[in-house]
Amino acid sequence: MEQKKFLMEVTPDEKELLEAIRNYNISYPDGYPQLLWFAQELFDNMLRQPYI
């Protein structure tokens, strides 16, 4: 099944996160902990709420 594609503007940080997620999905399971950790770090850094 073909997935829908959307055109939207993203920030450089958002683009890096999307690319990290795609790279993780492509490399799974070989790149598992490193690429997953990297994508999670990018996501966590983009959140605007304080850590408790």
NORDAWO-V337139 format. One record per pair of residues at least 24 apart in sequence whose ideal C-beta (glycine too) atoms are under 8 Angstrom apart, sorted by the first residue. I is the first residue (numbers start at 1). J is the second residue. D is the distance in Angstrom with one decimal. If there is no record, write none. Layout:
BEGIN
{{I/J/D} {I/J/D}}
END
This chain:
BEGIN
{{13/42/7.1} {13/45/7.7} {13/46/5.9} {14/46/7.4} {16/42/6.0} {17/42/4.5} {17/43/6.1} {17/46/6.7}}
END
